[in-house]
Structure formats: structure tokens, C-alpha cells
Amino acid sequence: MKKILMVILVIVFVTAGIPFLIISSFVSENKTEEEQEGTIETISVYIAEEDRVEDMNVNQYLKEVVAAEMPAEFYPEALRAQAIAARTYLVNRINAYKNSQIPEEHKGAYICTEATHCKAWISEEKRREMWGADKADEYWGKISDAVESTGRLIVTYNDQPISAVFHSTSSGFTENAKDVWGGDVDYLVSVKSEGDEQSPRYQDEKNYTIDEFKKIAEEKIEGVNWDNYIIGDIKRSDAGGIISIDVGGIAVKGTDFRFMYDLRSTNIQIEQTDNNIKLSTKGYGHGVGMSQYGANYLASIGKNYEDILKTYYTGVKISECESFTVN
């Protein structure tokens, strides 16, 4: 009965012109019917830079995600934590899109290579260029081991794959998902993150003249008024990130303010003089979930991938996803 329903679904999807792209036809003949129906060997990926969809071996795809997302010189346990986070994110997205419409920008694929929408991805040609001929094979070996040695492992909460978000560098504490995106997520709460100060992106600053600052605000915010003040009330999260800030009398989300002024994070200190506004930041990225530089620090002091993941994702378990192949 289950198999009949799957056949009907396939026919409906094909007839409607909707791509059916997860279940591989290359499953072993000696697997059970249930395993054949659920095994993920290939995944369709929209390669945004080339405007095309490609079917990829799922582990090859994950290796190329890890290569793009985390420095290959990081400690092996940090790379393993990254591999599990990437695999978890993939499973979470697949499950989500089974029950809702695939985003239009994916061109029919479950995943795209646009880092701001899904996860970053890098081709062999580009990663060899990035790493250099003398390091390319060594680094690829480390990345491959990180994916292969973690097999089918994913991060779960209440037996469901989590949204395993991550960022480059925290400010010393990660952010609550609610403070950044507006909704509570039990496993994405603020935690202490050690070692982030070792990141080359830990601190940064930008300086604007008052006129430059105002011009940017006027282009992005409707109704600004400079009669009373330039910057007013600031509401901050427990981790120090700006949740909201008044600019010219208008309340602006901290995330919007960050992108308006091309800043590395929402953990922003503001110094205003008569002619200048200095914006100093700590951390790099949205600040929610796993800090990659924090993960590397934990690996450097002997923590394993499970320790790392459970540091950044509260109350989770490391579980096996039986639908993944390990080839």
C-alpha cells in the first residue's frame, strides 16, 4: 500500500511538472522496500552562479558545503561538527519542503548554493584555486573525512532534525533566535561562546560622517526626521546585539540596521561626535547557533563534535538519519 501511494505521488508530481528529486533510483537490490523508498543518495541542487540545476551525490554535496563554509585548516572535530550541522540543515530543509512549496528561486531544487538563502557551496575548480596546489589534496582529505566519518549523524530535538544554523564568529555569547528573527526556538538560545576573540573577524569598525550616515538612512528608511536626534533608543539582547534602534525617529530592526551600514554583526557600539559616527562591531554573522570559530576553539582544547554541537544547540541529541547513504 505504501509503495502504491509513492507511485501515485510520483505520477502526480511528474504530470504537474514539479520535479521529484530526492529518492534515488540507484539503491541496492538487497535493501528492504522501506529502505528503498527512503534512501537519499542524490539531491538536486540549484547552482546559482551558473543558473542551472544539477543532481549531486548527497555526500559529495555535503563535502563541498563544508569546504565552502568552514576553513579547511580548522581542527578535525570542528570540521566534523560542521559536517553534521550541514547534514542536519539539509534534512530539515528536505522535510520542510515536502510539506510546502519549494522556493521559486530554487528553480525546482530543494537546495541552492546561494549562501544568504541556503548554504554556501564550492566547486572543485574554485576550492583548488582557493587552497592552492600544495594544500588542495590535504584539505580535501580532511573535509572528506569529516563528512564520511560522521556517517548518517544529524542533530535532533524532540526526535526531529533541527534548523542547524551557524555563523562565523560570535561576540562571546550567541544570540537568541527570537531576538534576531522574532520567533522562539527552544534549542537556539543564547549561550557562552569561548575562543571567538581568536577570529580575525572578531572586531571591526566603520566611520561615517554625519551627512553620510543620514544619506544612507534616508535612502533606506521612510519618514526619517532629524529635528530631535540622529540615533535614539536602543534595545539590546542579553548577548549584546541590537534588537531595535531609533534612527531619525523611526524604529529600525537591528538586523536591518546592520545591513544598511554593511556591518559584520548586530553587536554594535555607537560613538557620535559633532561630525562623525563610529560603528564598532564584535562578531561576524547573525550570531545564532554554532559559532565556527568557537567550535574550532573547543576542538583545540580537546572537545569532540558532540561536545561542540551540544554547546551551541541546547537540549539536543546526536542521532542517526537512516535515510542517508554513507558512500
ChimeraX attribute file (.defattr): number of C-alpha atoms within 10 A of each C-alpha:
attribute: neighborCount
match mode: 1-to-1
recipient: residues
	/A:1	6
	/A:2	9
	/A:3	12
	/A:4	9
	/A:5	10
	/A:6	12
	/A:7	12
	/A:8	10
	/A:9	13
	/A:10	15
	/A:11	13
	/A:12	13
	/A:13	13
	/A:14	11
	/A:15	10
	/A:16	9
	/A:17	10
	/A:18	13
	/A:19	16
	/A:20	16
	/A:21	15
	/A:22	18
	/A:23	16
	/A:24	15
	/A:25	12
	/A:26	11
	/A:27	16
	/A:28	10
	/A:29	8
	/A:30	8
	/A:31	11
	/A:32	9
	/A:33	11
	/A:34	11
	/A:35	15
	/A:36	19
	/A:37	17
	/A:38	15
	/A:39	21
	/A:40	24
	/A:41	22
	/A:42	22
	/A:43	23
	/A:44	22
	/A:45	23
	/A:46	22
	/A:47	20
	/A:48	16
	/A:49	9
	/A:50	8
	/A:51	10
	/A:52	13
	/A:53	17
	/A:54	13
	/A:55	15
	/A:56	14
	/A:57	16
	/A:58	22
	/A:59	24
	/A:60	16
	/A:61	21
	/A:62	25
	/A:63	25
	/A:64	21
	/A:65	23
	/A:66	28
	/A:67	25
	/A:68	20
	/A:69	22
	/A:70	20
	/A:71	17
	/A:72	21
	/A:73	14
	/A:74	19
	/A:75	17
	/A:76	19
	/A:77	22
	/A:78	28
	/A:79	29
	/A:80	27
	/A:81	30
	/A:82	31
	/A:83	32
	/A:84	26
	/A:85	25
	/A:86	26
	/A:87	30
	/A:88	26
	/A:89	21
	/A:90	24
	/A:91	22
	/A:92	19
	/A:93	18
	/A:94	16
	/A:95	14
	/A:96	13
	/A:97	14
	/A:98	10
	/A:99	8
	/A:100	8
	/A:101	10
	/A:102	19
	/A:103	14
	/A:104	8
	/A:105	13
	/A:106	22
	/A:107	18
	/A:108	20
	/A:109	25
	/A:110	25
	/A:111	24
	/A:112	25
	/A:113	20
	/A:114	16
	/A:115	13
	/A:116	8
	/A:117	12
	/A:118	16
	/A:119	19
	/A:120	17
	/A:121	22
	/A:122	19
	/A:123	14
	/A:124	12
	/A:125	8
	/A:126	11
	/A:127	18
	/A:128	17
	/A:129	11
	/A:130	13
	/A:131	17
	/A:132	12
	/A:133	11
	/A:134	9
	/A:135	14
	/A:136	16
	/A:137	13
	/A:138	14
	/A:139	20
	/A:140	19
	/A:141	13
	/A:142	20
	/A:143	28
	/A:144	21
	/A:145	17
	/A:146	23
	/A:147	26
	/A:148	19
	/A:149	13
	/A:150	17
	/A:151	20
	/A:152	19
	/A:153	22
	/A:154	26
	/A:155	29
	/A:156	22
	/A:157	17
	/A:158	9
	/A:159	11
	/A:160	16
	/A:161	24
	/A:162	24
	/A:163	22
	/A:164	26
	/A:165	21
	/A:166	22
	/A:167	20
	/A:168	21
	/A:169	33
	/A:170	34
	/A:171	28
	/A:172	21
	/A:173	24
	/A:174	29
	/A:175	26
	/A:176	25
	/A:177	21
	/A:178	17
	/A:179	23
	/A:180	21
	/A:181	14
	/A:182	10
	/A:183	10
	/A:184	13
	/A:185	14
	/A:186	14
	/A:187	20
	/A:188	23
	/A:189	19
	/A:190	22
	/A:191	20
	/A:192	14
	/A:193	22
	/A:194	18
	/A:195	19
	/A:196	25
	/A:197	19
	/A:198	13
	/A:199	18
	/A:200	12
	/A:201	18
	/A:202	21
	/A:203	16
	/A:204	16
	/A:205	14
	/A:206	12
	/A:207	16
	/A:208	16
	/A:209	15
	/A:210	16
	/A:211	12
	/A:212	13
	/A:213	17
	/A:214	17
	/A:215	11
	/A:216	13
	/A:217	19
	/A:218	15
	/A:219	10
	/A:220	12
	/A:221	16
	/A:222	10
	/A:223	11
	/A:224	18
	/A:225	14
	/A:226	12
	/A:227	8
	/A:228	9
	/A:229	11
	/A:230	19
	/A:231	17
	/A:232	14
	/A:233	12
	/A:234	16
	/A:235	14
	/A:236	17
	/A:237	17
	/A:238	13
	/A:239	19
	/A:240	18
	/A:241	29
	/A:242	24
	/A:243	22
	/A:244	22
	/A:245	20
	/A:246	19
	/A:247	22
	/A:248	22
	/A:249	18
	/A:250	18
	/A:251	17
	/A:252	18
	/A:253	19
	/A:254	24
	/A:255	20
	/A:256	16
	/A:257	24
	/A:258	21
	/A:259	12
	/A:260	15
	/A:261	15
	/A:262	10
	/A:263	22
	/A:264	22
	/A:265	27
	/A:266	31
	/A:267	28
	/A:268	23
	/A:269	14
	/A:270	12
	/A:271	11
	/A:272	15
	/A:273	9
	/A:274	7
	/A:275	9
	/A:276	15
	/A:277	20
	/A:278	18
	/A:279	19
	/A:280	19
	/A:281	23
	/A:282	25
	/A:283	31
	/A:284	24
	/A:285	20
	/A:286	25
	/A:287	28
	/A:288	27
	/A:289	27
	/A:290	28
	/A:291	33
	/A:292	25
	/A:293	28
	/A:294	30
	/A:295	31
	/A:296	28
	/A:297	23
	/A:298	22
	/A:299	21
	/A:300	16
	/A:301	8
	/A:302	11
	/A:303	15
	/A:304	17
	/A:305	23
	/A:306	17
	/A:307	15
	/A:308	24
	/A:309	25
	/A:310	17
	/A:311	20
	/A:312	27
	/A:313	26
	/A:314	17
	/A:315	13
	/A:316	21
	/A:317	20
	/A:318	18
	/A:319	16
	/A:320	14
	/A:321	18
	/A:322	14
	/A:323	17
	/A:324	20
	/A:325	17
	/A:326	15
	/A:327	10
